[in-house]
Amino acid sequence: MEATIEVSGLRKRFGQTRALDGMTFGVQAGQVTGFVGPNGAGKSTTMRVVLGLDAADEGTALVGGRPYTSLTSPLRHVGALLDAGALQPSRTARNHLLWLAHSQGFAAARVDEVIDLVGLGTVARRKAGGFSLGMRQRLGIAAALLGDPPVLMLDEPFNGLDPEGIVWIRGLLRSLAAEGRAVLVSSHLMSELQDTAGHLVVVGRGKVVADTSVARLIERASDGLVALRTTARSEAMSALAHAGATVSATGPDTLTVSGLTAQDVVGVLNARAVPFSEVSAHRATLEEAYLDLTRDAVEFKGAAR
């Protein structure tokens, strides 16, 4: 089976709410694709439609060129983690996986392989109801990997993981993609996706806002920005704003400037005798690029303080 996800023209309403409005994108083999957007953007609904859990009003969602509902032994084709809490709390972790394996005709030996892969070997015979969120995430990932599928879909897999767990899952996702799998990861943790994903699909209000490489998105967001470090932040902001620049504070002694070149920034500060220690091209973070793209697609906004 080809390791791809193809979403084309998905539309979906829940009553008067338009959840999907022409959602279209592809997930290719050999890379981790981040799937990001504000709450209510349509991420979870899209993943549910791909997995046949919700029916679209219009459009198609294909895995390896086929609808999920047409797949026999689906866990051999697609591994998914949508809800880490979707398990029987009275079952042990190993029995939970054995039940899944039996339903798909997998050997018990595969259960022990994935338990070791996700680091649950020492707690495999404990009841899953007593697991922390991070341990449940690991168990959900083990279930997704049970059929050794070419396509993986994980919704917020970083949630609840400690720093060691986050380092582990970043490496796991990259290694799975390196094996030629298509890996789709929905997350609100931009810092983790910046270190994990090679491609990003940004969505807002039920449609795709951007579909591009992480590197290209950061490069575009960084264009024309200047980073400034100064102990006189207020004076620098006033001088640069007076010169026509747009200035934002990014730390107690750091500013980001747009509308002026680095050379112009130095000239303005020197003319006003404003001290500074560094002026350089600003490299945007993935979070900055994301916030800029989705500013108009956020459904709920807090008041500025």
N, C-alpha and C positions, 0 to 999 in steps of 0.2 A: 504494500500500500504506500502511496506517495505521502510524504510527510508535509502536508500543507493544510491550512485553514483558509477558506475563501468565503468572505461575507459580502453579499451584493444586494444593495438596495433594500435593506431590512426596514420595515415600518411596523410599528406596534403601538397600539393604544390600550390603556387600562382606563375604561370609562372616558372621562374628558381629558385625561392626561396622556400626552404624546410621549411615550418612552423612547421610541426609535423613529428617526425621521430621515430615512435613506442611508442608514449606516452601511458603509462600504470600505473594506480593507482586506489585505491578505497577510498571512503569516507564513514565511518561507522556512524551509529546512535549514539547519545549520546555524541558527542564530536565536538569541533570546529577544523576543519582542515585548517591550513594555506597553501596557494598555492602561492609560491614565486619563483622568478627567475629574471634575468636581462631583460631589454627591448629586445623584439624580441625572448624571450625564448619559446613562444607558449602558454602562459597563456590565453590570451583573445581568441585566436583561439580555444583552447580546450573548453572553456566555451561556445563559440558560437556553436561548434559542438554538445556538450551535449544538448543544447537548440534547436537544429534543424535549427539554423540560417545559418550554413555552413554545407556542406556535406563533410565527410571525403573521401579520395581516398581509404583508407583501414581501417579496424578495426571497433570496435563497441563502442558506448557510451550509457549506460543504466541508467535509473532512476527507482529505485524500480524494477529492472529486465526487464524494458520495454523501448523501444525507446521513446523519448519525443514526437515525431510526432504521436505516436499511442495513446496518452493520450486524453481522453475526459475531458473537463473542466480542462485544465492543471494547472491553478492557484491554484486548490485544491491539486495538487501534488507537484508542484515546484514553489517556489517564487524566483525571480531573480532580481538583480539590476546590470545592465551592464553599463548604461549611465544615470547619474542623470539629464542630460540636455534633455533627450528624453521625452518631454512633450509639450503640447499646451500652450504657454505662456499667451494666452488671457483667459484661463480657471482659475477659482479659484482652490485652492488645493482640496477643498471638491468636486467640480464638476469633477475634473480630476479623483478622486477616485470613484465617483458615476458612471462615464462613464465606468470605468473598471469593477466595480461591476455589472452594468447592463449587460455588455457583457458576464459575466460568470454566471449570475443568482443569484448573492449574494444579501442579504437584505441590505437596506440603513443603518440599525443599525450597521452593521459590519464596514461601512465606519467611523462612529463616534468613534467606538472602537479603530480602528488603528490610527486615528488622535490623540486621547488622548494618546495612547501607545507611539507614537513617539514625543509627546510634541509640536504638531502644533495646539492645540486647539484655541489659541488666534489669529492665522493668517489663519485659515482654509478658510475664505471667501475673502482672498486677492488673487489677480492674481499671478499665479506661476511665470510669467515672471519677476516679481520684487523680487523674492527670491534670497538670497545669495546662494553660492554653498552648504554651510552647511545645509541650510533649504531645498534645493533641494534633498540633500542626505537623509534627514529625510522623505521627501515625497516619494522618491523612495523606501525606506525601508518599509514605510506604504503600498505601492502598492505590494511589495513582500510578505507582511504578510496578505494581504487581504483574501486569501483563506485558511488561517490557515494551510499551507502546512507542510508535514513532512520533506521536503528537501528544503534547502535555498542555493542560490549561489549569493554571493555579490562580486562585483569587485571594489576594492579600496574604501570601505565604510567609511574609516577614513578621506578621502580627504575633506578639507574645514570645518571640525568640529573644534570648539573652545575647549579648555581644558575640559570644563564641558560636551560638546558633546562627546568627546572621552571617558571620564569616563562613560557616559551614555551608549554608544554603546558597550563598553567592557562588562558591566553588562548585557545588553540585549542579546548579542551573547552567553554568558555563560549560561544565563537562558534558552534560546531557546534550546541549546544543552542538558541542564539538563532535559528538558521535553521529551527527546528521539529523537530529530530531528537530521538529518545529516546537518551540516553547513559547507560550503566551502567558505573561505574568501581569495580572492586574495588581496595582499597588498605589498607595498614596505617599509612600516614602521615596521621594525623588532621589535622595542621596544614595539609597541602595540601588535603584535602577541605573543611576549614573555609572556605578561600578560594575553593573551586571549586564544590562541590556545593550545590544548594538543598534537596535532599531526601536522607534517609538511611534505608537499610534495615540494621538491626543484627541479626545472627544469632548464635546460639549453640546448640551441640549439635543441629544439623540443623533448627532452626526459627527463626522470626522472633521477636526479642526486642522490637524497636521498629521502627515504620514511620511516620516523621514528618519534618517539616521540620527542617533544621539549626537554624534560629532558635528553634523551639519546644523542641527538645531541650536547647539551651544555657540557655534561659530556665528550664526545669524544673530543670535541674541547679544553677542559680544561686540558686534560691529559698531564702531564709532564711540564706544564707551571708554572713559579714562578713569583709572583708579587713583585716588589721592589719599596720602596719609599726612595728617597735620595735627599739631597740638592746639591749633586755634580753629576749631571746627566752625564755630558760628561766624567768625570773621571771614573765613574762606568761603562759606556758603553765601554770605552777603555779597562779597566781591565778585564771585563767579556768576551769581544770579543777575547782578547789575550789568555784567558783560554779555548777558543773553543766554547763559547756559541753564540747563536743567540739572539740579543737584539733589541727590538723595543721600542720607546718612546710612551707612551700612555697619557702623560700629562706633565706639566712643571716640576714635581718632581716625576713622576712615570714611571717605566719601566716594560716590560714583557720579561722574560728570558726563553729560551728553550735550552736544551742540558746540563744543569747542575741541580742537585738537590738543594733544598733550603739550605741544609747544605753546599754544595759546594759553593754556591753563598756567604754565610756568610764568609766562609774561604777565598775566593779570595778577598773580600772587606777588611776584616781585615788585610790580608797580605799586601795589598797596602795602608792601612790606609785611605780608602775611607769611609766617614761617611754615615750612613743609619739609618732610623728610623723604617723600617718594611720590613720583608721578609716573604712571605706566599704563599700558593698554590693559583694560579690564577684561578678564575672562569670566563670563557669566557662569553661574552654576546651572545645573539642569532645573533646579527649583525656580530660579529667576526666569529662565526661558519658559517654563511651564506656566508660571503665574502671569506672565505677559500675554501668552497665547489664550489663556482661559479667563481673563479678567471680565469679559462680557458674558461669560457662560455660567458664572457662579449664581446659584439660585438663592442662597442665603448669605448675606454679608453682615458682618458686625460693624458697628460704628467705629470710626477712627478715633483714637485717643491722643 
